[in-house]
Amino acid sequence: MAAKNLKIHPLDDRVVVEPVEAEERTAGGIVLPDSAKEKPQRGHVVALGPGKLLESGQRAALLLTVGDEVIYGKYSGSDIEVDGHEVKILRESDILAKVLS
């Protein structure tokens, strides 16, 4: 994880994810050009917000931790560049699953 020490702190229930690079070859060994690669839908969590603010004034705990590998929707969140690293900022509810190892 190259983006581990980013200077970014997400707010509320937002999560910063560093996408895993898309495959450069097909199963048959054909090299794909950049335009043919699919958008990645997996990544590693590099930063977490404090949690959603509830009506009671408490914060809801997030179910993820830094370093978790997650799967998210293809067009979810916002793609930004921070300190030369491409990252995605999503709401925790946009994350579909946590990958178990």
Beta strands, then each sheet from edge to edge (+ up, - down):
strand 1: 14-19
strand 2: 42-48
strand 3: 69-72
strand 4: 78-82
strand 5: 85-91
strand 6: 95-99
sheet 1: 4+ 5- 1+ 2- 3+ 6-
end
